Amino acid sequence: IDRNRAILWARDLMQFPDWIVLSVKTTRQSERTSPDECAKIVSIGVLGPHDNILLDVLVRPVGAVSNELLRMHGCEPARAFKAPSFEDSHKILAAGFAKTRILCWSPSRTQQALDSLCAEYKLPELKGRWISVQSEYSKFVGELENQAGYLMQRVPNSASSEFEGISTITECKKISEVVRKIAASSQVSDSALTFNKNWSAAFFRPKLNPTSKIREILGLPE
């Protein structure tokens, strides 16, 4: 039953694309140091329902950061020092969060990273309708951890450290792929709720509005 519910959840997303995929990546000088006591680099990625990039930004570091930390995060020093401050990204995120559902792999971790940034910059916390893709995917897989619930799954074909070594946009795309995989799957048991088994992930891509269709035909960017 929970697997079927997860499939219906994913198909609802494909049918009503009022959502975004969000990823926040934080690299600290020392993982054993309190987040408030060490240098860190943060990047934010936001992907639209048609896999269009809405935001791909590195937040300008507060204070000095080492070249080693930049290398660990996977960015060039020039990009870090030219990066905008979090105030700019905060305005964009606040406007987007007010209108859409927010898909993350782990909303609690993502919210914690954003809350830390908001506190650091003395900005209001970012509120939104958060959705855990990891939770829905775990229901879809159906591997029980104990009587209390399902074993939380890792992203398919990912390394042991989840999204280690990849950009926020790549992470967003992997999350989007998981949603489409669930949506394209067949339900079981209840034939009254089972969709056409021949439908594919391509079928369950979000419906384009007329303007987007014209842009797609002409090859124009969003």
C-alpha positions, 0 to 999 in steps of 0.5 A: 500500500505504501509503495502505491501511495509513493507512486501516486505521490510522484505522479501527482508531482509530474501532473502538477509541476508546482515544485522545485528541487533544492540542494544545499552543500556545505564544506567545513574546515573540520567536520568535528568542529561546531558549525559556528566555530569554523570556516565553511563554504556553501553552495545552493542549487535549485532545479525546476520541474523540467530540469531547468536550472533556476539557481546555481550559486556559491555563497561568498565565504565570510572571512578567510578560507583556505585553498584546501577548503576550496578544493574540497568543495570543488570550486576555484578561488576566483569564483569564491571571491566573486560570489554574491553574498547570501542576501541575494540568494535569500531574496530569490529563495524566499520568493520561490518558497512562497509559491512552490513545494520544495523537494529535498532528499533530506529536508531536515539537513537542508533546513539546518544548513539554510537556518545556519546561513540565515542566523549568520546573516541575521536574515529571517528563516526561510519557510516553505512546504518541504517534502522528503524524497528520501522518505517517499523513495524508502516507502517505494522500496519497502525495506523495513528497518523495524516495526517503527518504519522503513529503512531510509534509502540512499540515492540509487547508484550513489556512493556510500557518502550520498552526494559526496563529490558532486555539485548541488545541481547534479544532486538535484538532477539525481533527486529528480530522476528518483521521482520520475523512476517512482512515477513510471513504476507500476502499482500492485494489487489494486487494479482499480488504481493501477496505471497503464504499465506501458507508461514510461518516465518520459510520459510522466514528465511535467506537462509543458505550458503553451509558452514552454512548448513554443520555447522547446520547439524553437530551442529557446532557453527558459 
